[in-house]
Amino acid sequence: MVTIKQVSEMAGVSSATVSRVINNTDTVKERTRVKVMEAMAKLGYRHNVLAASLASNKTNTIGYVVPELHGSFFGNMMAGSEKVLRKANKHMFVVTGHSDEKLEMQEIEALLSRRCDALILHVEAISDEYLIHLAKQDVPLVIVNRYIKEIEENCISLDNELGGYLATRHLIELGHTQIAYLSGSLFKADGLNRLAGHKRALSEAGLSFDDSLMVEGDFQAKSGEAGIHQLAQRAKCYTAVACANDEMASGAINALRALNKRVPEDISVVGFDNVDFASYLTPGLTTIDYPMREIGEMAARWILNRAYGDHKMSLTHILEPKLVHRGTTNQAAEK
């Protein structure tokens, strides 16, 4: 088996320099790095990660649980994490929990059994109690898109209640008083919190929340489409609709057009998340910006801070949403 010492002798450098090249540190000159890489290639050297992890008690691997791989939301979040972790020579091991309590637990245990140094968890079905207990164990973990007061220092989240409030307040400022709401799954914290923000904006404006103007969906485009058709069956009058996310908003817009309603001339629509496709719809979707990539970056910084002792990383635990005004919202038509 080829050793680091053999590589260093062929490249004419010290063993410490070869180690720095292997660990991809910035302290090695490019010319020296090339010499070492060429020597490794000629000798067929492969770094023994397992042996290194046994020696250092670190695998440089972070376990990452997300609900699903579908859509740009989780892709952008993971891309933010990966960018920060790759720069620090750490690796991600990504698994999906599909918002199922049993599966989320199984995936967490699988990551722990693979000796991941830390965990980034975007889990939706597991109880707060389970996560509180897990946070007290030896493996550092950060929870994204979820706030748990007892372990708030382990949480990186968006103020979803404020986002729901901003969306509905925007419609109210445009003169809308009959506002429908298509919620996400209400067993999920973000679905509940966005609805709470919607209700707060109505209350602040002296408007009553009407249950018959709300339909619960599941954050998928088809449920946004179905929600509009349910409202049509109820024969409810409304001039605007706030949606729990952009996918539901896109489905709602398709359904409104099928009912010969113009957006935004007849019905204004606002989404939530500001995913990539939101600006490419016609007209562009007015939405609430969810800084998904920044959330992912912040989670990775937390890991580097707590698991690897890089205390230079600044942390923000609760990020604020912002309204992005595009073309799907308009002044309410005068009666």
ZAMARGU-4260 file (C-alpha; in steps of 0.2 Angstrom, whole numbers, plus 5000, padded with zeros to 4 digits):
<rodrens>
0) 5000/5000/5000 | 5007/5017/4995 | 5010/5028/5010 | 5011/5047/5012 | 5030/5046/5015
5) 5032/5038/4997 | 5022/5052/4990 | 5032/5065/4999 | 5048/5058/4993 | 5043/5057/4974
10) 5036/5075/4975 | 5051/5082/4985 | 5040/5089/4999 | 5037/5085/5017 | 5024/5073/5023
15) 5015/5087/5031 | 5014/5096/5015 | 5006/5080/5007 | 4993/5080/5021 | 4989/5098/5018
20) 4986/5094/5000 | 4975/5079/5004 | 4965/5090/5016 | 4964/5104/5003 | 4970/5118/5014
25) 4973/5135/5007 | 4991/5136/5013 | 4999/5126/4999 | 5006/5135/4984 | 4997/5129/4968
30) 5014/5123/4960 | 5017/5112/4975 | 4999/5106/4975 | 5001/5100/4957 | 5018/5091/4961
35) 5009/5082/4975 | 4994/5077/4965 | 5005/5071/4950 | 5015/5060/4963 | 4999/5053/4970
40) 4992/5049/4953 | 5009/5040/4947 | 5009/5030/4963 | 4991/5026/4964 | 4989/5034/4981
45) 4971/5034/4989 | 4968/5043/5005 | 4962/5030/5018 | 4947/5040/5025 | 4942/5026/5037
50) 4959/5026/5045 | 4960/5045/5046 | 4943/5045/5055 | 4948/5032/5067 | 4964/5042/5071
55) 4955/5059/5073 | 4938/5053/5079 | 4931/5063/5065 | 4923/5057/5048 | 4921/5075/5041
60) 4904/5070/5036 | 4888/5078/5040 | 4871/5069/5039 | 4857/5079/5031 | 4839/5074/5032
65) 4826/5083/5021 | 4808/5079/5018 | 4810/5076/4999 | 4822/5079/4984 | 4807/5086/4974
70) 4807/5105/4969 | 4819/5119/4970 | 4816/5123/4989 | 4826/5109/4996 | 4839/5110/4982
75) 4843/5128/4985 | 4844/5125/5004 | 4856/5110/5002 | 4866/5120/4989 | 4869/5133/5002
80) 4875/5121/5015 | 4886/5111/5002 | 4894/5127/4997 | 4900/5131/5015 | 4904/5114/5020
85) 4914/5110/5004 | 4925/5125/5007 | 4928/5118/5024 | 4932/5101/5016 | 4917/5093/5024
90) 4905/5081/5015 | 4886/5079/5016 | 4876/5062/5017 | 4859/5066/5011 | 4843/5056/5015
95) 4824/5059/5014 | 4811/5057/5028 | 4796/5060/5018 | 4787/5069/5032 | 4785/5052/5040
100) 4789/5050/5059 | 4795/5032/5058 | 4805/5035/5042 | 4813/5051/5049 | 4819/5042/5065
105) 4826/5027/5055 | 4836/5039/5044 | 4843/5049/5059 | 4848/5032/5067 | 4856/5027/5050
110) 4866/5043/5049 | 4872/5041/5067 | 4877/5023/5064 | 4888/5029/5050 | 4897/5040/5062
115) 4892/5057/5055 | 4900/5071/5065 | 4885/5081/5065 | 4867/5082/5058 | 4857/5095/5049
120) 4838/5090/5051 | 4823/5097/5041 | 4811/5085/5049 | 4792/5088/5050 | 4784/5073/5058
125) 4796/5069/5073 | 4790/5077/5089 | 4798/5091/5098 | 4802/5080/5113 | 4811/5068/5102
130) 4822/5082/5095 | 4825/5089/5112 | 4831/5072/5119 | 4842/5070/5103 | 4850/5087/5105
135) 4856/5082/5122 | 4866/5067/5115 | 4884/5068/5109 | 4882/5072/5091 | 4879/5091/5087
140) 4863/5094/5077 | 4855/5109/5070 | 4836/5110/5065 | 4831/5120/5050 | 4814/5128/5046
145) 4808/5124/5064 | 4808/5133/5080 | 4808/5124/5097 | 4810/5135/5112 | 4819/5122/5123
150) 4833/5120/5111 | 4832/5137/5102 | 4851/5138/5100 | 4850/5122/5089 | 4837/5130/5077
155) 4839/5140/5061 | 4822/5146/5055 | 4812/5159/5046 | 4798/5169/5054 | 4784/5161/5045
160) 4771/5170/5055 | 4778/5186/5049 | 4779/5180/5031 | 4760/5175/5032 | 4756/5192/5039
165) 4766/5202/5026 | 4757/5193/5012 | 4740/5197/5018 | 4744/5214/5023 | 4750/5217/5005
170) 4733/5212/4999 | 4724/5223/5012 | 4735/5238/5007 | 4729/5235/4989 | 4711/5237/4995
175) 4706/5219/4996 | 4694/5214/5010 | 4688/5198/5003 | 4703/5187/5004 | 4703/5168/5002
180) 4717/5158/5009 | 4725/5141/5003 | 4735/5134/5018 | 4748/5121/5018 | 4747/5105/5028
185) 4742/5111/5045 | 4751/5097/5054 | 4767/5106/5049 | 4773/5121/5059 | 4776/5132/5044
190) 4758/5129/5038 | 4751/5134/5055 | 4762/5149/5057 | 4759/5156/5040 | 4740/5154/5043
195) 4742/5163/5060 | 4751/5177/5051 | 4736/5179/5038 | 4724/5179/5053 | 4734/5193/5062
200) 4734/5204/5046 | 4715/5202/5045 | 4712/5206/5063 | 4724/5221/5063 | 4714/5228/5048
205) 4697/5225/5057 | 4693/5210/5045 | 4685/5194/5051 | 4693/5177/5047 | 4680/5167/5037
210) 4682/5148/5038 | 4673/5146/5022 | 4686/5156/5013 | 4700/5144/5018 | 4705/5127/5010
215) 4719/5116/5017 | 4731/5110/5005 | 4747/5100/5006 | 4760/5113/4998 | 4759/5104/4981
220) 4753/5113/4965 | 4738/5101/4963 | 4731/5106/4980 | 4731/5124/4975 | 4721/5120/4960
225) 4709/5109/4970 | 4707/5123/4983 | 4701/5136/4970 | 4688/5123/4963 | 4682/5120/4981
230) 4680/5138/4983 | 4670/5139/4967 | 4659/5125/4973 | 4655/5135/4989 | 4651/5150/4978
235) 4661/5161/4989 | 4666/5179/4983 | 4684/5185/4985 | 4695/5197/4975 | 4712/5190/4981
240) 4719/5173/4987 | 4735/5171/4998 | 4743/5154/4996 | 4755/5145/5008 | 4768/5143/4995
245) 4772/5146/4977 | 4768/5129/4971 | 4750/5130/4977 | 4750/5148/4970 | 4754/5142/4953
250) 4741/5128/4954 | 4728/5141/4960 | 4732/5153/4945 | 4729/5138/4933 | 4713/5135/4941
255) 4707/5153/4940 | 4711/5154/4922 | 4701/5138/4919 | 4687/5147/4927 | 4689/5162/4916
260) 4696/5173/4929 | 4710/5185/4925 | 4725/5187/4936 | 4727/5200/4943 | 4713/5210/4935
265) 4699/5199/4943 | 4709/5190/4956 | 4725/5194/4965 | 4737/5180/4970 | 4751/5180/4982
270) 4763/5165/4985 | 4776/5161/4998 | 4794/5155/4996 | 4800/5164/4980 | 4806/5148/4972
275) 4816/5150/4956 | 4800/5148/4944 | 4791/5162/4953 | 4799/5176/4942 | 4796/5166/4926
280) 4777/5164/4927 | 4767/5176/4917 | 4764/5187/4925 | 4778/5186/4938 | 4772/5179/4955
285) 4770/5191/4969 | 4777/5181/4984 | 4786/5181/5001 | 4805/5178/4999 | 4811/5163/5009
290) 4830/5164/5009 | 4832/5146/5007 | 4850/5146/5002 | 4855/5158/5016 | 4846/5146/5028
295) 4856/5131/5021 | 4872/5142/5023 | 4868/5147/5041 | 4865/5128/5046 | 4882/5124/5039
300) 4890/5138/5048 | 4882/5132/5064 | 4889/5114/5061 | 4907/5121/5058 | 4905/5132/5074
305) 4898/5118/5085 | 4905/5102/5078 | 4922/5108/5072 | 4926/5123/5083 | 4926/5136/5069
310) 4920/5151/5080 | 4923/5164/5066 | 4907/5159/5058 | 4893/5172/5063 | 4876/5165/5066
315) 4858/5171/5064 | 4845/5160/5071 | 4829/5168/5065 | 4829/5175/5047 | 4815/5188/5042
320) 4805/5186/5026 | 4802/5200/5013 | 4788/5204/5001 | 4793/5202/4982 | 4780/5212/4972
325) 4778/5206/4955 | 4763/5205/4943 | 4750/5194/4951 | 4743/5207/4963 | 4733/5223/4959
330) 4723/5236/4967 | 4705/5229/4971 | 4692/5234/4958 | 4680/5247/4964 | 4663/5241/4968
</rodrens>
